[in-house]
Amino acid sequence: MTATQSPRNHRPLGSLSVSPLSLGGNVFGWTAGEAESFAVLDAYVAGGGNFIDTADAYSAWVPGNKGGESETVLGNWLASRGNRSDVVIATKVGAHPDLKGLSAATIKSAVDGSLTRLRTDYIDLYYTHYDDESLEVGEFLTALDDLVRAGKVREIAASNISAKRLEESLAFSAREGLARYVALQPHYNLVSRDTYEGELADVAARHGLAAVPYFALASGFLTGKYRPGTTVDSARSGGALKYVDTDRGQRVLQALDTVAAAHEAEPATVALAWLAAQPTVAAPIASARTVEQLPALLAVADLTLTDAELALLTEASA
């Protein structure tokens, strides 16, 4: 089966077909070494997943790393498994320490670096990692269109962009007949709704963009592991702890526990299912450091929440 065919539960994303859970690659080469990463990737694909998200900047924040570590691990896995046509690979441009911003020259150089590390001759989905407001949208959209025409990139997408600039970008592509953004990667989850809901989601809906939310589990908080008085051994725990002692965080955990008990499911699965049910959302992104963390994530494909359950979670997270 190729990345453009549609098995059960897959969602359209431009010309691509993606599984309901996107596997985050931010941990590869960081909290997960190559052997652990390979095991997670193998288990993810065996569980029906086909949509892997990374970036050229992952994981430059780790002492001793330069950026590109995640792509390198992923490229080694693709080469060793010989399964490139079976998976949808998304990566990003604009945040690598040596290649910041979205000038045409930066994009041209960055894509070649990503292709080399990924050991492939095309990227399925190429995101602008952050908007570069120092530039007119035409500069980077023309450069991205060149990549599509050259066959280096199949579809383009945006992350961390305002509704106004997204609208401007889509209008420019339409007017000039260039490749257009088909997806949007916003920060969006049950305890962080303000960034996406409203104007940005409205632009996505109006133009038929698929949303692929990052931090879908709020850095692990929505797994239910982080509760008042508990300690979790994780390099990413700082991101989750900020929600633990908030009223909203506690309301959301209580609602997740209620719905999870009704389905004999994990809180993480319920949190992802709520996100997957939201308008425009194609596939939430969640990462797994170990194979043991994967089943709760992949189970989102088989969990459909009732209207009452969705309403309970939405109200608790308001």
Buried (B, 14 or more C-beta within 10 A) or exposed (E): EEBEEEEEBBBBBBEBBBBBBBBBBBBBBBBBEBEBBBBBBBBBBEBBBBBBBBBBBBBBEBEEBEBBBBBBBBBBBBEEBEBBEBBBBBBBBBBBEBBBBBBBEBBBBBBEBBBEBBBBEBBBBBBBBBBBEEBEBBBBBBBBBBBBEEEBBBBBBBBBBEBEBBBBBBEBBEEEEBBBBBBBBBBBBBBBBEBBBEEBBBBBEEBEBBBBBBBBBBBBBBBBBBEEEEEBEBEBBEBBBBBBEEEBBBBBBEBBEBBBEEBEBBBBBBBBBBBBBBEBBBBBBBBBBEBEBBBBBBBBBBBEBEEEBBEBBBEBBE
